[in-house]
Amino acid sequence: MSTPTSQDTALITGASSGIGGAAPLLASDVDAMDRMIRLNVLAPTRLTYAGWKSASV
């Protein structure tokens, strides 16, 4: 892992939640949407923060 710099601005992930997103919003399972958001947004953000923080120590 490289040392973070001010040039590091993007995170690209390929996580898949296994949940289809083709249903109309009001017919969707809100708990499933919450899990999908946590998997694809929150988890990579926290992992990146933790990795960069430990790399800069």
N, C-alpha and C positions, 0 to 999 in steps of 0.2 A: 504494500500500500504506500502510495506516495504521500509526502507531507502536504497538507492542504495549503492552498494559496488563495489570494483574492480572485484568481482566475477560475477557480472551481465553482461553477454555477449551475451545473446540470446533474441530474440523477436519472438514469434510465434503468428501468426494471422490467422483468418479464413475468412477474407473478401472475398466476391464474387462480381464480377463486373456485372454478368449477361451477359457477352459477351463471345461467343465461340471463341476458338483460333485455329480452325481446317483449316482455309483457308491458302493458300500459302502466304508468306509474301507480295509479290508485289500486291496481290489481296485483301489484308486486308485494312480496313479503318484506316488510320494513326491517325485520331482524336480519334477513339474508343480505339486504342492501348494506346494513350497518357492518356486517362481517366483511363484505367485499371492500368497503371503504377502508376499514381498519387494515385489511391485508395489503391492499394496493397503495395506500397513502400513508397511513400512520406507521406501519412497520418499517418500510424502507426509509422513511424520514428519521425514525429513531435509530435504526441501525447505522445510517450514514453519520448521524451526529456522534454516536458512540465511537465509530471507527475513526473519524477525524479528530475527535477530542483525544483519543488514546494515541494517535499518531503525532500529535503536536506536543506531547508531554516530554 
